[in-house]
């Protein structure tokens, strides 16, 4: 009996292949979209998933300004942040965070609303902080990552 055929192959950082994926956020619900993006960023849609390795894909989200929220969540939902100083608790609604994303002084690919939502769906450790760097969000239909040959996928097909 060949015992070498029973070995379980676990991926390591060198053997994992990171692909580039483009997702169109037009008329998508924010939370459902971000849950699927977090799944792709973690790599849980791949058969070689390992929870301790960064094995997900790089995700480019275009048309982020056309995302939807149901109900009155644009004005009623509140995201809290804390500066670290006494009395430094800040409150922001999705409407305010969407306006912040239009600021030309922000780093290209950085969108405060999407970062806040997806970060809550990732692990709260150094792996989660590394994974969130693989997400690039743009308000319009253009992105500067054409050199990576990203593949356009339909987010509605992902379960």
C-alpha positions in Angstrom: 0.0 0.0 0.0 1.3 3.4 -1.0 1.2 5.6 2.1 2.4 8.7 0.1 -0.9 8.9 -1.6 -2.7 9.6 1.7 -0.9 12.8 2.4 -3.0 15.9 2.9 -1.6 18.9 1.0 -2.0 22.1 2.8 -1.3 25.4 1.0 1.4 27.8 2.1 2.0 31.4 1.2 4.2 30.6 -1.7 1.9 28.1 -3.4 -1.3 30.2 -3.3 -2.2 31.9 -6.6 -3.9 35.3 -6.2 -6.2 36.2 -9.1 -7.7 39.7 -9.8 -11.5 39.9 -9.9 -13.7 42.9 -11.0 -17.2 43.2 -9.4 -19.8 45.7 -10.6 -21.8 47.1 -7.6 -24.6 48.7 -9.7 -27.9 48.1 -8.0 -26.5 45.6 -5.5 -27.5 45.7 -1.8 -24.5 46.8 0.2 -24.4 44.1 2.9 -25.1 41.2 0.6 -22.4 42.4 -1.8 -19.9 42.9 0.9 -20.6 39.4 2.4 -19.7 37.9 -1.0 -16.6 40.1 -1.4 -15.4 39.0 2.1 -15.8 35.4 1.0 -13.7 36.0 -2.1 -11.1 38.0 -0.1 -10.7 35.2 2.4 -10.5 32.5 -0.3 -13.4 30.4 1.0 -14.6 29.9 -2.6 -11.5 28.0 -3.5 -10.9 24.3 -2.8 -7.4 25.1 -1.4 -8.8 27.3 1.4 -6.8 27.4 4.6 -7.9 29.6 7.5 -4.4 30.7 8.5 -3.1 31.6 5.0 -4.0 34.6 2.9 -5.3 32.6 0.0 -8.0 34.9 -1.4 -8.2 36.9 -4.6 -7.7 40.6 -5.1 -11.1 42.3 -5.6 -11.8 45.5 -7.6 -15.3 46.9 -7.0 -16.5 49.4 -9.6 -19.5 51.7 -9.6 -19.5 51.8 -5.8 -21.6 55.0 -5.9 -24.5 53.1 -7.4 -24.9 50.6 -4.5 -28.2 50.3 -2.7 -29.3 50.2 0.9 -32.8 49.0 1.8 -35.3 51.0 3.8 -34.1 54.2 5.5 -30.6 52.8 6.3 -28.8 55.7 4.4 -29.8 58.1 7.2 -30.8 55.9 10.2 -27.9 53.4 10.4 -24.9 54.6 12.5 -21.3 53.5 12.4 -19.3 54.3 15.5 -15.6 55.1 15.7 -13.5 56.1 18.5 -10.4 58.5 18.4 -8.9 57.2 21.6 -9.4 60.5 23.5 -12.0 61.2 26.1 -15.2 62.3 24.3 -13.8 61.1 21.0 -16.6 58.9 19.9 -17.7 59.8 16.4 -20.9 58.8 14.6 -21.2 58.5 10.8 -24.1 57.4 8.6 -23.7 55.6 5.3 -24.7 58.8 3.6 -21.8 60.7 5.2 -19.3 58.0 4.5 -20.4 57.9 0.8 -19.8 61.7 0.6 -16.3 61.1 2.1 -15.5 58.7 -0.6 -15.9 61.5 -3.2 -13.0 63.4 -1.5 -10.2 63.7 -4.0 -7.5 63.6 -1.2 -8.3 60.0 -0.3 -6.0 57.3 -1.5 -7.3 55.9 -4.8 -9.2 52.6 -4.2 -10.1 53.6 -0.6 -13.8 53.8 0.1 -14.7 54.4 3.8 -18.1 52.8 3.6 -17.0 49.6 2.0 -13.9 49.3 4.2 -16.0 49.6 7.3 -18.6 47.0 6.2 -16.1 44.4 4.8 -13.7 44.8 7.7 -16.5 43.7 10.1 -16.8 40.5 8.1 -13.1 39.6 8.3 -11.1 38.1 11.1 -10.0 40.6 13.8 -6.3 39.9 13.7 -3.2 40.6 11.5 -4.5 38.3 8.8 -7.7 40.3 8.5 -5.7 43.6 8.3 -3.6 42.1 5.5 -6.7 40.8 3.6 -8.5 44.1 3.6 -5.6 45.6 1.6 -6.6 43.4 -1.3 -9.9 45.2 -1.9 -9.9 48.3 -4.2 -13.2 50.3 -4.5 -13.9 52.9 -7.2 -16.9 55.1 -7.5 -16.9 55.1 -11.3 -16.6 52.4 -14.0 -12.9 53.0 -14.5 -10.0 51.5 -12.4 -6.2 51.6 -12.8 -5.6 47.9 -12.5 -5.9 46.9 -16.2 -2.3 45.6 -16.2 -3.3 42.7 -13.8 -5.8 41.4 -16.4 -8.7 41.2 -13.9 -11.6 38.8 -14.6 -15.1 40.3 -14.5 -17.4 38.0 -12.5 -21.2 38.2 -11.8 -21.6 38.5 -8.1 -25.2 37.1 -8.3 -23.7 33.7 -9.3 -21.7 33.3 -6.1 -23.4 31.6 -3.2 
